Amino acid sequence: MEQCRGARAMLSWSQEDLAQAADVSRQTVADYERGARVPISNNLKSMAQALEKAGIEFLPDNGIRFTRNRPV
């Protein structure tokens, strides 16, 4: 879940920001990021879609990049 943490940093998002955007709990995001739980596919998909909608592109070999201007 390093990609998740890195993507949040690129967006200046907190765990709560990602949780709200992905419609999951903040605790879910925190647990996944620290490896306390394995993400279930629906939550992982929701989190990835929220980050992609905000402009994150997931790259091979666990890379990420910001692909568009941040909304004001």
N, C-alpha and C positions, 0 to 999 in steps of 0.2 A: 504493500500500500504506500510505498514511497512516492509513486506517481501521484497519488491522491494528495499527499501532504505537499509535494512540490507544486502541483497545480493550484492548490489553495493559496500557496505563497505567491505565485504569479498573479493571482487575482486579488490578493490582499483579503481573502475570505477567511473567516473563522470557521471552526467546526460547526458552529450553529448556522452560519450562512449556508454552508453546503447542505446541512441537514434540512433546512427549510426548502432550499431549491430542489432537493431530491425527494422530499417528503418522507424522510426517515428521522429517527431521533438523533440528537447530538451524541448520546451515549453510543449509538450504533457506529457513527463515524469514528468516535474516539477508540472504541474497541477494535475496529478494523485496522485503524492506523497503527495501533500498538501491538497488533497481532494477537489480541486476546480472544478473538473469534474469527472464524473463516467466513467471509462474506457469502450470503446466499445470492443466487443469481439475480433475483429481482431487485434487491437492494443495490448490488454492484452495477447493474444496468442503469438504474435510476440515478445513481451518483455519477456515472460516466456521462450520461446524457446531460445532466445539469452542468457539468464542467465543459462539455463540448458546446453546449448552447451559449456558454459564457465566453467561448473563444479558445478553449484548450483543444489541442490536437494531440492524440496519443500516437507515439511513434514506436517502431520496432525496438526491441532490446530495452524496454521499459523507459523510453524517452518520452518527453513532452515538449510542446512549444506553444506559445501564445500566437494565435493566427489572425487576430483582428483587434481593432481599437476597443478598449473597454468602454462600456456605456457610462455616460456621465450621470 
